Amino acid sequence: MVAIFVLVAHQFAWNWLCFLTSEALLRISAFLGLAVARVSFDTLSVNGQLVQYVTSCTFIDVYLGSVPLLWNLRNTSLQNFSFLSATAIIFAALNIVRLETALVMFADGISWTVADGLLGGLAYFAIWRFIWRQRSWRLM
């Protein structure tokens, strides 16, 4: 189920979410004094280097992939939707912190591959720990 949800997430462009993600980062980066400017709906210029935000940068694939793991069959649909709504907000906030920290590291001269990869790995680990603690299923 997880793989199906992730594959479905990647069937859509999510342009509005790419824009919202990049807009949040643009505003936070400007507040922090970084040399950042919008180039397109999903691309920022950071110290003259282009950074494009695609579907994976929005964490929508991570969120949708977590839905089958977080859905609790013992809870009502309303309880599940409420919990998943709160989870979406938490994941979005974590993602913005992750990406903004990577931008600050990138602006300080660390390669994007290292900054984004390191923080992405930590974020994925944190989300996996969250899912593991919330799970209502058991391993066989």
VENGI-V997238 format. One line per field, one symbol per residue. ss: DSSP state (H for helix, E for strand, L for the rest). phi: phi as a letter, one per 20 degrees, with the letter a starting at -180 (. if undefined). A space follows every 10 residues. Layout:
ss->???
phi->???
This chain:
ss->LHHHHHHHHL LLLLHHHHHH HHHHHHHHHH HLLLLEEEEE LLEEEELLEE EELLHHHHLH HHHHHHHHHH LLLLLLHHHH HHHHHHHHHH HHHHHHHHHH HHHHHHHLLL LHHHHHHHHH HHHHHHHHHH HHHHLLLLLL
phi->.gffffffge edflgffffg fffgfgffff fenfecbedb gccdddlnde cdddgffemf fffffegfee fdfeefffff ffffffffff fffgfffgff fffffffeoe ffgfffffff ffffffffff fffegddcff
